[in-house]
Amino acid sequence: MNTIYNFIILPLIFVHKHVRIFVHKHLRKSLPAFGKSDHAAIFLLPKYRQISQRETPVTKEVKRWTDQSEARLQDALSNVDWEMFLTTSADINEFTEVALSYMNLLTDTIIPTVKIKSFPNQKPWVDKDVRMALKTRTTTYNAGLTSGDISDYKAASYSLRRTIKDAKRRYRDRVEADFMAGDPARAWKGLRTITGFERKSPSLTAVSKSLPSELNAFYARFDAQDTVDLVQAAVNCDASGDTPFCVTEIDVRNVLSKVNCKRASGPDGVSTRVLKSCAVQLAPVFTYIFNTSLAQETVPTCFKQSIIVPVPKNKSPSCLNDYRPVALTSTVMKCFERLVKNMICSTLPSSFDPFQFAYRTNRSREDAITNLLHSTLTHLRKERGIM
C-alpha cells in the first residue's frame, strides 16, 4: 500500500511543478480523457504567435539583370545621339539633367522589372528550385487525393528532400567562400549570416509635421553665414594664370567601372549597376560633363542634390541632436569628386612632413593611429618611461 501511495504522489508533484512553470507561457485547454483513463487531458497551447502570423510578407520590385538585357542596354546607350540633347539644352545644368533622365528612361524600358515576395520565416537557402519542388509536391498531393494513386506524390516528396539538401549545400559553400575570399567585408557578412545577427536601427515614431523643417534649420545652422563672396574671391585669385583641370575618357571609364553595384542610387535615380556595366558607353558623355563643369567652375544642380535621412542615435530621441543626418548623394557626383581628388593630390609637393597623413596616397587615419601607438609603446618600454 505504501509503495502504491508513493508511486501516485511523485508524478503528481512532478506534474504540478511543471504546470506551474508553463501556466504563464501557455494557454490551457481541457480535453477528454485518453481511452479508459480516469484523468482529464490538458492541452497546452503556446501564447506566442508564429512569425509568419505576426508579420506580413513583403513584396518589392527589383530589376532582373541578365546578360541579354545588359547587352541590349549597352547597345542602346552606344547609339544615343548626345549632340542632339546638347544643342537643345541651354546650359550644363539642363544638359546633365536631360542626359541622366534619358539614361533612367532607357533602363526602365529595357531592363525588366519583377516582383519578389519574401516571407518573414523564409530560409536563406530557399531558391527557385526549392519553390518549384514545393509546388510540384503540392500538385501531386492534390492529384493523389482525387485519383487515389500516391506514387507521384512519393516521388515528388523524395525529389523535394533531395532539392533541399542540394540547396543547403550550395548555400553552405557560398557562405564558406566568404571566409576564404580574404575580404573582411565578405567575412563579416558570412559571420552575420551564420549567426543570424540583424542590427535593427531605431525607427522614427510619432513624427510631427514640423520635424523636417526643424531638422533642416538645425543641420544648416553652420551655413547661416553667407561666404559665397569670399569663396568666389579666393577662386578668382587662385585661378589667375593657371590651367584648368581636365579629365580623360580613360579616367572616367576606370572610375565608373569601379562603382560598387550594391550601393543605393542617389536622388538622380541612376543605378550603380548601369554605371558599372555601361562604363564604356557612358564615359564620353560624362567626360564632357565633367570637363565643362571644371571649365565653367560650376557643378550641375542635379549633382548637388541629396536625400537626408535622420537616423535616431538612441531608441527614444528627445532633441534634434539625437538624430544623425545620413546623406544619400549622387553616385555620379562621387565619381566626379574622386577624379578631382586624384588631380589635386597629384599636384601636391613631395616635401611633405613624414607625419602628414591627410591628402596623401596610401595614407589614412589608421596609419596615424598605428604610428602614435608605436611611439607610445616604444617610449614605455624604455627604462623609466613615463607618460
N, C-alpha and C positions, 0 to 999 in steps of 0.2 A: 504493500500500500504506500509506503514511504517512497519507494522508487518511482511509482507512477505519479505521485504528487510532485516530486522534484522534476520529473520529465515534462510535466504540463506547465509548471511555473516558469521554468527557464525560457522557453520560447515566448511566453507572454511578456516577460521582462525585455527580451531582445526585440520583440516587435514594437512594444510601446516606446522603447528608446529611439528606434529609428523612425517611427512615425512622427515623433515629436520633432525630429530634425527636418523632415520633408514637409511638415504641415504648412510652413510659411512659403515654400517654393513650389508647391503643387496644389492642384485642385482635387478634392476628394469626391468620388462618385461611387455610390453603393450599388453593387451588382448582385444578382442571385448567387447562391452557393454553388460550388462545383459538384456536380453529380449528387451523391447522397451525403455530402458533408453537412455538418450542423453549424458551420461557421460561414458568416456572410463575407463575400469578397469585396474588397475595396480597391477601386481602380484609381490610380494616382495620375493626374494629367499635369504636365508642366505648365506653369503660369506664363512663361515667356512665349513669344511668338517667333516663328522662324523668320530668318532674314528675308526669305522670298515673299513672306506675307507682310512684313513691316515696310519694305522698300519696293517701289515700283520699278519695272525695267526702264532703262534709259535708251532712248532712240536718238541717234545723231547721224548727220550726213557727212560723209567723207569722200574724198576724191580717190577713185580707183586708178592708180597709175600702172600702166602696163608698157611693155616695150613698143607695142604698136601705137598706143595713144601718145607716148612720148615722142616717137618718130614723127607722127603727124603734127604735133605741136612745133617741133623743131623746123619742119618743112614750112609750116605756115609763117613762123617768125622770120625765116630767112627770105621769104618772098614779100615781106611788108615794105611798102614804099614810104620810108620815113621822111623823105623830102617833101611829100605831099602834106604831111602834118606840119612840117617846119614852115612851109610857105604860107599856110593858113593860120599860123599862130602869131600872136602879137609880140610875145617876149618869151624868155626862157621859162618863166613860171607856167604859162599856158601850154607850151610845148611839152614840158615834163609831165604835167597833169594829163594831157591828152595821150601821151605815149604810155603812161602807166595804166590808164583806163583801157586802152586798146589791148594791152597785154592781159589784163584781167578778163576782158571780153573773149579773147581767143582761148584762154584757159578754161573758162566756164563752158564754152561751146564745144571744145574738142575733148577735154578730159571728162569722162562720165562721172556722175555723182551717184552714190549708192547709200542706202540707209542701213545702218547697223544697229541691231537691238541687242543690248547686253543686259544680262540678268544679274541681280546682286549676288546670287550664290553660284555664279558661273566660275568654273575652274579655269586656271590659266592654260591648261593643256588641251582644252576643248577647241578643236578646229573644225574646218569644213568637213573633213572625212568622218569625224565623230558624229556631227549633226546628221549627215546623210545616213550613217548606220543606225542612228536612233530612229529616224523617220522610217527606214526600211523595216526595222523590228516592229514598230507600231503598226505599220500597214499589214505585215504578215500576221500579226496577232489578231487584228480585226477580221482579216480574211479567214483565219483558222476558227474563230468563233462561229462564223457563218457556215463554213464547209465541214468543220469537224476534223480537218487534216492539219496537224500542228507540225508537220515535218519542216515546212518552210520557216515557221517561227523558230524552231530549234536551230536551224542553220543560220538564220539572221541573228539570233542571240549569240551563237558562237562567233560569228563574224564581228559583232559589236565588241565582245570581250577582246578579241584579237586587235581590233582597231584602237580601242582604248589603251591597250598595252603598248602598241606602237607609238601612239600619240604621247604617252608619258615618257617613253624612251627618247623621242625626238626633243621633247621639252627639257628633259634632263641633260641631254647633250648640249642644247643651246645655252642652258644656264651654266654648265661647266665650262663652256667655251668662253664665257665672260670672265672667268677667273684665269684661264690660260692665255688670254689675249695680251696680258701685260698692260692693259689700260685701266687705271684706277677708277675711272668713271664707270666702266662696264663691270668692274669687280664689285663696286658698291651696289650697283644695280642688281647684280646677281644675288648679293647677300640680302638685300631688301626683299627680293622675290622669294628666296628660300624661307626667310623668317616671317614673311607676310607683314612686314612693317609698312605702315602708311601714315605719314605725318599729315594730320588734319589741321590745317590752319584755321584759326577762328574766323568766323564769318560775321558780316555786318547784320545786326539785328536791330529792329526798331529805329531805322534811319529816318531822320527828319528831313523835310524838304529843303531846309536852309543849310544842310550839311555840305553839299557840294560848293556853295558859294563861300562858306566859312573856310573850308579846306583850301579853296583857291586863293583866298586872301592870306591864309596862313602860310602856304607854301611859297607865295610870291612876295613875302614881306622883305626879303633881301634884295629884290629887284625894284623896290619902290623908288629908289633914286635913279633918275634918268642919266645914264652915262653914254648915250649914243654919240653925242658930240665929241666926248673925249676919245672914245674908241675910233671914231672916224678920223679925228686929227692924228692919232697915232698911226693909223693905217696909211694915211696920206704921206706922213713923214717918212715911214719906213719903206714905202713903195717907190719913192723917187729914185730913178736910175736903176732899179732892179728889174730883172727879167721875171715875168710871172711864171708860176709853176705850170707844168704841163704833164699830163699823164698819157701813157701809150695804151694802145689797144691790147697789147700783150699783158700789161699790168692789170688792166681791168678784167681781162679774161681769167687771169690767175686768181684774183681776189674773189670773183664770182664763183669760180669752181670750188673754192674752199668754204662756201657757206654751209652752215650746219642745217640740214634739212629738218631736224627735229624742233627747231626754233619756230615760234609763232610768227605769223606775218604781222606787219605793222599797220598803222592806220591807212596806208595806201592800198592795202589788200593784196600786194604782190606776194605770191607764195615763195617760200625759200626753195622749194623743190623746182620751181620754174627757173629761178636764178641759177641754181647749180646745174640742172640738166641742159638748159639752153644758154650756157655761158658764151659759147662761140657765136650764137646768133644775136645775143643781146649786147655783146661787147662794143660793137661800133656805135650804137645809139647812146649807150651810157658814156662812152668816151667823149662824144660830142657834148653831152650834157655836163659832164664834169669839167671839161676844158673851158666851156663857155661860162660856167659858174665861177671858175677861178679867174678868168679874164675880166669878167664884169664885176668881180668881188661881191657877188650876191649868191644866196642859197635859195633854191626853189622853195616856194611856200609849202608844198606838199611834203618836202623832206623835213621841215621843221615842226610838223605836227606830231603830237604824241598823245597816247591814252594813259592817263594817270589812274592807277588802281590803288586806293588806300587800303593797305593791309594792316589789320589791328596787331599791335605788338603784344597784347595780352588778351585774355578771354573776355574781360569786361572793360573796354576803353572808357575812360571818364573825361578826357580832354583831347584837344586836337593834336597834342604832342604824342598821344598814344597810337597814332596812325603813321605807318611808314609808307611814303609815296613810292610806288613802283611804276616806272615809266616804260611804256611799250612804244618804241620808236621804229622808224622805217628801217628795214634791212638794207635797202639800197644806200641810205644815208650812212649806215655803219660801214659799209664797204668804202664809201667816199672818204669818211674820216680815217679809215685805215690807210688808204693811199696817201692822204695828206700827211698823216703822222710819219709814214716812212720817208716822205720827201723832206720833212722838217728835220727828222733825226739824221738824215744823210748830210745835211748842211752844218750840223753841229761840229765844233772844233774837237780835235783829238786830244787836246791838252786838258782833259777833264781831271778833276781830283779823283784819286782811286776810290774814295768813299762816296762818290756821286753815283747813285743807283737809279735815279729817275731820268727818264728821257734817254736811256742808253739801251742798245740792243743786247738781248740776252741778260738783262739785269732786271731784278724785281725786288719787291719788299722782302721776299724770303731770303734773298742774298744779304740784305741789310740786317735782318734778324739773326741769320747764321753768323755773320761777321761780328755782331755785337755779343752774341752768346759765346763765341770762340774767344774773343778778347777778355771777357769777364772770367771765364773758366781758366784761361791761361794765367791771369793775374792771381786768382785764388789758389792755384796750385803752387805758386811761388812761396818761399818762406816769408812768413809774416805778411802774407797777402791780406789786406783789409779792404772792404768795400765801404 
